[in-house]
Amino acid sequence: MELTPDRCEVECLHPEHVAPLLGRLVSVSDAEGLSDTFALLADPTRCRILHALSLAKELCVCDLALLVGISDSAMSHQLRVLRAEDVVTRRKHGRIVYYRLADEHVRHVFRDALRHSRERGAARVAS
């Protein structure tokens, strides 16, 4: 392998740290899926929708739109995006459509990400 300015002179500086990790890293395919999941949280409106759904068993489209402060059509669009990625599920009762988080994994990921964000914010204020 050619030595370049961007590459260390030593192939592996700390083999005792690297050896236990060999073969354990997430695959490229899994990393792409994980990245897609976190990309859903990159939108503040979707974050607010997921937070509302994490606080309730389920909510209808119009109630979600009211809570988040967007139109019913904008809410429907965001919910379609979240449903396509299996983050939320829906059920129809007559003409009313109710949404809920797809499973507890989504609730935990959202809760942990929110906790991390708040801790980072508190650390910035403290420093």
PyMOL commands that set and color helices and strands:
alter all, ss='L'
color gray80, all
select helices_A, chain A and resi 15-21+28-40+44-55+61-68+72-84+104-126
alter helices_A, ss='H'
color red, helices_A
select strands_A, chain A and resi 59-60+88-93+96-101
alter strands_A, ss='S'
color yellow, strands_A
deselect
rebuild
show_as cartoon
